[in-house]
Amino acid sequence: MRKLLLLAAILALPFVLLEISLLPAPLPAPAPLDAELPPASPPDGMAIFQLPTGVTHRSTGFAYRGGSFFDKRDFAMTAVLIKHPKGDLLIDTGFGCDIDRQFEMLPFFVRYVTTYEHGKCAADQLRDAGYDMTQLKWILLTHAHWDHVSGLPDFPGATVLVPEAEREAIDKGGAVMELARSFRDVRYAAYKFGGGPYLGFPTSSDVYKDGSIVLVPAPGHTPGSVIVFVTLPGEKRYALVGDLVWQLEGILQREERPWLQRRVADADPEGVRANLLRVAAIAAKFPEITIVPAHDLRGFADMPKF
């Protein structure tokens, strides 16, 4: 009997540990941010728009420690268009026009845990609205996972900006980068971070040299993940944090993804943790900055649709 009980305990241990990893475990509060809002001179006519392309069906228990698997949420799959007099910028693409075929190419474990609904792809939304595609200067990726790059083939000839680390990850990364790697005709342009510190991040890149769009490296989820800080005329500010967290609670409650999701989804969980705390410090000091996780519909609530 003792042997049977011991065997049962050994067999149950992984499940117990997995369950424990789902419980709330807030990270320690970061030190107060010792920085002021950086100056910016966004030009007249600059504007931001959301382009919703669909949703996946998840739960908060999937997204962060302490969430509930009974709290079902639609996770946003949304591209963001920024109009700028020096050329427009599309941040991520959401679901592309060919998402159904692309989905069948994804690794089994992704398809197994994912159900989705797709709407109109970003390229069709722009075309149907009469948008002049020649105004689109760049597509900027927060990172190169499937649900952020799906629409790249819909913009033939576009220049796609990624940090050098993400460009290398696309070429050499595992199955999670396979869709981005399969786009043979996509023109990636790798960039470096040559600017100074920005809101607690050690370096930055000012896209238009006017402070309106500033990129900071936030490696962890992928080697070249970035956060995009946007300042609009009138000083409205956004921080588009990509998949640093999947829902706002990750920042506001300092809750990481559960252990299994960290192991599967994050290239460097320690890097995610460090950057999560940096953004938590920003949110605490500057609540006027709208934090926009790529998959949280609430982050897009006050962002106009194109």
C-alpha positions in Angstrom: 0.0 0.0 0.0 2.8 2.4 0.9 4.4 1.8 -2.5 1.1 2.4 -4.3 0.7 5.7 -2.3 4.2 6.7 -3.1 3.7 6.0 -6.8 0.5 7.9 -6.8 2.2 10.9 -5.2 5.0 10.8 -7.7 2.6 10.6 -10.6 0.5 13.4 -9.2 3.4 15.7 -8.5 3.7 17.3 -12.0 -0.1 18.1 -11.9 0.2 19.6 -8.5 3.1 21.8 -9.5 1.3 22.8 -12.7 -1.8 23.8 -10.6 0.4 25.8 -8.2 1.9 27.7 -11.2 -1.6 28.9 -12.0 -2.1 30.6 -8.6 -1.6 34.3 -8.2 2.1 35.2 -7.6 2.6 38.9 -8.2 6.1 39.9 -9.0 7.7 42.3 -6.4 6.9 46.0 -7.1 9.6 47.6 -9.1 11.5 50.7 -7.8 9.7 53.9 -8.7 10.7 55.1 -12.2 13.3 57.9 -12.0 12.4 59.5 -15.4 10.2 62.2 -16.8 8.0 61.9 -19.9 10.4 62.4 -22.9 9.7 65.4 -25.1 8.0 64.8 -28.4 6.9 67.0 -31.3 4.2 65.0 -33.2 3.3 66.8 -36.4 -0.1 68.1 -37.3 -2.0 65.4 -39.2 -0.5 62.5 -37.3 -3.2 60.0 -36.2 -3.6 56.5 -35.0 -6.2 53.9 -36.0 -7.0 50.3 -35.1 -7.7 47.7 -37.8 -9.4 44.7 -36.1 -8.9 41.5 -38.1 -10.4 38.9 -35.8 -10.1 37.2 -32.4 -8.9 34.1 -30.7 -10.9 32.5 -27.9 -9.0 32.2 -24.6 -9.4 32.7 -20.9 -7.7 34.8 -18.2 -6.4 31.5 -16.7 -4.5 30.9 -19.9 -3.1 34.5 -20.0 -1.7 35.2 -16.5 -1.2 33.7 -13.1 -4.3 34.1 -11.0 -6.7 34.3 -13.9 -9.7 32.0 -14.2 -10.3 29.4 -16.8 -14.0 30.3 -16.4 -13.3 34.0 -17.4 -13.5 33.6 -21.1 -12.2 36.5 -23.3 -11.8 37.3 -26.9 -8.1 38.0 -27.6 -7.6 40.8 -30.1 -5.9 40.3 -33.5 -5.5 43.9 -34.5 -3.2 45.9 -36.7 -2.5 49.5 -35.9 -2.1 52.2 -38.6 -0.3 55.4 -37.7 -0.6 58.2 -40.3 2.4 60.5 -40.3 3.3 63.3 -42.8 6.7 61.5 -43.4 5.0 58.3 -44.4 2.5 55.9 -42.7 3.4 53.0 -40.5 1.5 49.8 -39.9 2.2 48.0 -36.6 1.7 44.3 -36.9 -0.9 42.9 -39.3 -3.3 40.8 -37.3 -4.9 38.0 -39.4 -4.1 38.2 -43.1 -6.4 37.5 -46.0 -5.1 33.9 -46.1 -5.2 33.1 -42.4 -7.3 29.9 -42.8 -4.6 28.2 -45.0 -1.8 29.6 -42.9 -3.4 28.2 -39.7 -3.1 24.7 -41.0 0.7 25.3 -41.4 1.1 26.0 -37.7 2.6 23.6 -35.2 0.2 21.1 -33.7 0.4 22.5 -30.2 -0.6 25.9 -31.4 -3.6 24.6 -33.4 -4.6 22.4 -30.5 -5.1 25.3 -28.0 -6.4 27.8 -30.5 -9.8 28.6 -31.9 -10.3 31.8 -33.8 -12.7 33.9 -35.8 -11.4 36.1 -38.6 -12.8 39.3 -39.9 -11.7 41.4 -42.8 -7.9 41.5 -43.2 -6.1 44.8 -42.7 -5.2 45.2 -46.4 -8.8 44.8 -47.5 -10.0 47.3 -44.9 -7.6 49.9 -46.2 -8.4 49.2 -49.8 -12.2 49.3 -49.2 -11.8 52.7 -47.4 -10.0 54.1 -50.4 -6.6 54.3 -48.6 -3.7 55.2 -50.9 -1.3 52.3 -50.4 1.6 54.4 -51.6 1.4 56.3 -48.3 2.4 53.2 -46.4 6.1 53.6 -45.8 6.8 50.7 -43.4 5.3 47.7 -41.6 6.7 47.5 -38.1 6.5 44.2 -36.2 6.4 44.0 -32.4 7.6 40.5 -33.0 7.4 37.8 -35.7 4.9 35.2 -34.3 2.2 33.9 -36.6 -0.7 36.1 -35.4 1.4 39.3 -36.0 2.8 38.5 -39.4 -0.1 36.7 -41.1 -0.9 39.7 -43.2 2.5 40.5 -44.5 1.9 38.8 -47.9 -1.1 41.1 -48.4 1.3 44.1 -48.7 3.6 43.1 -51.6 6.7 45.3 -51.8 6.3 46.7 -48.3 9.4 47.2 -46.2 9.0 45.3 -42.9 11.1 46.7 -40.0 12.5 44.3 -37.4 15.5 44.5 -35.0 18.5 42.6 -36.0 17.8 40.0 -33.2 14.3 39.3 -34.6 15.6 39.1 -38.2 18.0 36.4 -37.0 15.3 34.6 -35.1 13.1 34.5 -38.2 15.9 32.8 -40.1 17.1 30.4 -37.4 14.2 30.2 -34.9 12.1 27.1 -34.3 8.5 26.2 -35.4 7.0 29.4 -33.9 8.9 31.4 -36.6 8.0 29.1 -39.4 5.2 31.2 -40.9 7.3 34.3 -41.0 10.2 32.3 -42.5 7.8 30.9 -45.2 7.2 34.4 -46.7 9.9 34.3 -49.4 8.9 37.6 -51.0 8.7 39.7 -47.8 11.4 42.4 -47.6 12.7 42.6 -44.1 14.8 45.5 -43.1 16.8 45.1 -39.8 17.5 48.1 -37.6 19.6 48.9 -34.6 18.9 50.8 -31.4 21.2 53.8 -31.5 19.3 56.2 -29.3 19.6 57.0 -25.6 17.5 55.7 -22.6 13.8 56.0 -22.8 11.5 55.6 -19.8 13.7 53.2 -18.0 14.8 51.2 -21.1 18.5 51.5 -21.8 18.3 52.3 -25.4 15.8 53.3 -28.1 15.2 54.2 -31.7 13.2 57.3 -32.8 11.5 56.4 -36.0 10.8 59.9 -37.3 13.3 61.8 -35.2 10.5 63.8 -33.7 9.7 61.7 -30.6 6.3 60.7 -32.0 7.2 57.0 -32.4 10.0 55.6 -30.3 10.9 51.9 -30.2 12.7 50.2 -27.3 14.0 46.7 -27.2 12.0 44.3 -25.0 13.5 40.9 -25.6 12.1 37.9 -23.9 8.9 36.7 -25.6 11.1 36.6 -28.8 14.7 37.6 -29.1 13.8 40.8 -30.9 10.5 41.8 -29.3 9.9 45.6 -29.1 7.6 48.1 -27.4 6.3 51.0 -29.5 5.7 54.3 -27.7 3.4 56.6 -29.6 2.8 60.3 -28.9 0.0 62.0 -30.8 -0.7 65.8 -31.2 -2.3 66.9 -27.9 0.1 64.6 -25.9 -2.1 61.5 -26.1 0.3 58.6 -25.5 0.2 54.9 -26.1 2.6 52.1 -25.2 2.1 49.1 -27.6 3.7 46.3 -25.7 3.1 43.5 -28.1 3.0 40.1 -26.3 5.0 41.2 -23.3 1.8 40.3 -21.6 -1.4 38.9 -23.1 -3.8 40.9 -20.9 -3.5 44.1 -19.0 -3.6 42.3 -15.6 -0.1 41.1 -16.5 1.1 44.7 -16.1 -1.3 46.1 -13.5 -1.1 43.1 -11.2 2.5 42.2 -12.2 1.4 38.6 -13.0 3.4 36.5 -15.4 2.1 33.9 -17.8 1.5 30.5 -16.1 4.6 28.2 -16.0 3.6 26.1 -19.0 2.8 29.1 -21.2 6.1 30.7 -20.2 8.0 27.5 -21.2 6.2 27.2 -24.5 5.7 30.8 -25.6 8.6 32.8 -24.2 12.2 32.5 -25.6 13.5 34.0 -22.4 11.1 34.2 -19.4 13.6 36.1 -17.3 13.8 38.8 -20.0 10.0 39.0 -20.1 9.9 39.4 -16.3 12.5 42.3 -16.4 10.6 44.2 -19.1 7.2 43.5 -17.5 8.5 45.3 -14.4 9.8 48.2 -16.4 6.4 48.7 -18.0 4.7 48.3 -14.6 6.9 51.1 -13.3 5.9 53.3 -16.3 2.2 52.5 -15.7 2.5 53.4 -12.0 4.1 56.8 -12.7 2.3 57.8 -15.9 -1.2 56.4 -15.8 -2.1 58.7 -18.7 -0.1 56.4 -21.0 -2.5 53.8 -22.5 -0.9 50.4 -22.2 -1.9 48.3 -25.2 -1.1 44.5 -25.0 -1.5 43.3 -28.6 -4.3 40.8 -27.6 -6.3 42.8 -25.0 -9.4 44.4 -26.5 -9.5 46.9 -23.7 -6.2 48.5 -24.8 -7.9 49.5 -28.1 -11.1 50.8 -26.6 -10.3 54.5 -27.1 -8.4 54.0 -30.4 -10.5 55.0 -33.4 -11.2 52.5 -36.2 -9.9 53.4 -39.6 
